[in-house]
């Protein structure tokens, strides 16, 4: 007795990261329970693969946006004493104190 049509869930591409992650965790729990028939296990496995790929794509997009923001921020004007320049300034001031 299968509820295949109800278990499929919404189209993976419409899910947020959190929704996909939570559904993926549920799929893993079901597969680990060992009480699922072979056909259902295969369907769950395929759904889990799609959910995992969707989560990876969302994370890759977020990382790309973060990298772009960091590059944008580093292209701006640099002020002495901020960011990595502070370490350099600290090193040079230590040398002048000797």
C-alpha positions as YAML, in Angstrom:
chain: A
units: angstrom
residues:
- id: 1
  name: UNK
  ca: [0.00, 0.00, 0.00]
- id: 2
  name: UNK
  ca: [1.71, 3.14, -1.22]
- id: 3
  name: UNK
  ca: [0.81, 6.80, -0.97]
- id: 4
  name: UNK
  ca: [3.23, 7.62, -3.78]
- id: 5
  name: UNK
  ca: [1.31, 10.61, -5.14]
- id: 6
  name: UNK
  ca: [0.97, 12.25, -1.72]
- id: 7
  name: UNK
  ca: [4.55, 11.54, -0.65]
- id: 8
  name: UNK
  ca: [6.25, 13.16, -3.63]
- id: 9
  name: UNK
  ca: [5.92, 16.62, -2.12]
- id: 10
  name: UNK
  ca: [6.16, 19.91, -3.96]
- id: 11
  name: UNK
  ca: [8.52, 20.54, -6.85]
- id: 12
  name: UNK
  ca: [12.01, 20.72, -5.34]
- id: 13
  name: UNK
  ca: [12.86, 23.92, -7.22]
- id: 14
  name: UNK
  ca: [10.08, 25.79, -5.39]
- id: 15
  name: UNK
  ca: [11.42, 24.97, -1.92]
- id: 16
  name: UNK
  ca: [13.44, 27.31, 0.24]
- id: 17
  name: UNK
  ca: [16.75, 26.05, 1.59]
- id: 18
  name: UNK
  ca: [15.22, 25.39, 5.00]
- id: 19
  name: UNK
  ca: [12.24, 23.50, 3.54]
- id: 20
  name: UNK
  ca: [14.50, 21.35, 1.33]
- id: 21
  name: UNK
  ca: [16.91, 20.67, 4.22]
- id: 22
  name: UNK
  ca: [14.09, 19.64, 6.55]
- id: 23
  name: UNK
  ca: [12.52, 17.36, 3.93]
- id: 24
  name: UNK
  ca: [15.93, 15.85, 3.19]
- id: 25
  name: UNK
  ca: [16.40, 15.07, 6.89]
- id: 26
  name: UNK
  ca: [12.98, 13.40, 6.88]
- id: 27
  name: UNK
  ca: [13.90, 11.34, 3.80]
- id: 28
  name: UNK
  ca: [17.10, 10.17, 5.51]
- id: 29
  name: UNK
  ca: [15.16, 9.18, 8.65]
- id: 30
  name: UNK
  ca: [12.71, 7.18, 6.53]
- id: 31
  name: UNK
  ca: [15.49, 5.42, 4.64]
- id: 32
  name: UNK
  ca: [17.34, 4.62, 7.87]
- id: 33
  name: UNK
  ca: [14.21, 3.13, 9.46]
- id: 34
  name: UNK
  ca: [14.52, 0.05, 7.22]
- id: 35
  name: UNK
  ca: [10.75, -0.35, 7.20]
- id: 36
  name: UNK
  ca: [10.31, 1.06, 3.70]
- id: 37
  name: UNK
  ca: [9.69, -1.23, 0.71]
- id: 38
  name: UNK
  ca: [12.29, -1.32, -2.06]
- id: 39
  name: UNK
  ca: [10.27, 0.74, -4.57]
- id: 40
  name: UNK
  ca: [9.54, 3.38, -1.94]
- id: 41
  name: UNK
  ca: [13.21, 3.39, -0.91]
- id: 42
  name: UNK
  ca: [14.21, 4.08, -4.51]
- id: 43
  name: UNK
  ca: [11.69, 6.91, -4.78]
- id: 44
  name: UNK
  ca: [12.92, 8.38, -1.50]
- id: 45
  name: UNK
  ca: [16.54, 8.07, -2.61]
- id: 46
  name: UNK
  ca: [15.80, 9.95, -5.85]
- id: 47
  name: UNK
  ca: [13.90, 12.64, -3.95]
- id: 48
  name: UNK
  ca: [16.79, 12.93, -1.49]
- id: 49
  name: UNK
  ca: [19.28, 13.32, -4.36]
- id: 50
  name: UNK
  ca: [17.17, 16.13, -5.84]
- id: 51
  name: UNK
  ca: [16.77, 17.82, -2.46]
- id: 52
  name: UNK
  ca: [20.51, 17.61, -1.76]
- id: 53
  name: UNK
  ca: [21.38, 19.08, -5.16]
- id: 54
  name: UNK
  ca: [18.88, 21.89, -4.60]
- id: 55
  name: UNK
  ca: [20.40, 22.70, -1.19]
- id: 56
  name: UNK
  ca: [23.90, 22.71, -2.68]
- id: 57
  name: UNK
  ca: [22.79, 25.06, -5.48]
- id: 58
  name: UNK
  ca: [21.24, 27.47, -2.99]
- id: 59
  name: UNK
  ca: [24.36, 27.43, -0.81]
- id: 60
  name: UNK
  ca: [26.60, 27.95, -3.86]
- id: 61
  name: UNK
  ca: [24.50, 30.96, -4.85]
- id: 62
  name: UNK
  ca: [24.69, 32.39, -1.34]
- id: 63
  name: UNK
  ca: [28.46, 31.89, -1.30]
- id: 64
  name: UNK
  ca: [28.80, 33.63, -4.68]
- id: 65
  name: UNK
  ca: [26.77, 36.61, -3.40]
- id: 66
  name: UNK
  ca: [28.90, 36.75, -0.25]
- id: 67
  name: UNK
  ca: [32.11, 36.61, -2.29]
- id: 68
  name: UNK
  ca: [30.82, 39.39, -4.57]
- id: 69
  name: UNK
  ca: [29.97, 41.52, -1.54]
- id: 70
  name: UNK
  ca: [33.41, 40.96, -0.04]
- id: 71
  name: UNK
  ca: [35.10, 41.85, -3.35]
- id: 72
  name: UNK
  ca: [32.94, 44.98, -3.62]
- id: 73
  name: UNK
  ca: [33.87, 45.95, -0.07]
- id: 74
  name: UNK
  ca: [37.57, 45.42, -0.66]
- id: 75
  name: UNK
  ca: [37.48, 47.57, -3.81]
- id: 76
  name: UNK
  ca: [36.42, 50.60, -1.79]
- id: 77
  name: UNK
  ca: [38.77, 53.16, -0.25]
- id: 78
  name: UNK
  ca: [41.21, 51.79, 2.30]
- id: 79
  name: UNK
  ca: [41.83, 53.65, 5.50]
- id: 80
  name: UNK
  ca: [44.91, 53.13, 7.63]
- id: 81
  name: UNK
  ca: [44.21, 51.16, 10.74]
- id: 82
  name: UNK
  ca: [41.28, 49.18, 9.31]
- id: 83
  name: UNK
  ca: [41.14, 45.55, 8.24]
- id: 84
  name: UNK
  ca: [44.42, 43.86, 7.36]
- id: 85
  name: UNK
  ca: [46.20, 47.20, 7.16]
- id: 86
  name: UNK
  ca: [45.95, 47.45, 10.95]
- id: 87
  name: UNK
  ca: [48.16, 44.38, 11.29]
- id: 88
  name: UNK
  ca: [50.70, 45.85, 8.90]
- id: 89
  name: UNK
  ca: [50.62, 49.18, 10.69]
- id: 90
  name: UNK
  ca: [51.03, 47.37, 14.00]
- id: 91
  name: UNK
  ca: [54.04, 45.49, 12.67]
- id: 92
  name: UNK
  ca: [55.72, 48.64, 11.37]
- id: 93
  name: UNK
  ca: [55.09, 50.58, 14.58]
- id: 94
  name: UNK
  ca: [56.64, 47.72, 16.56]
- id: 95
  name: UNK
  ca: [59.72, 47.98, 14.37]
- id: 96
  name: UNK
  ca: [59.99, 51.75, 14.97]
- id: 97
  name: UNK
  ca: [59.80, 51.27, 18.75]
- id: 98
  name: UNK
  ca: [62.92, 49.05, 18.77]
...
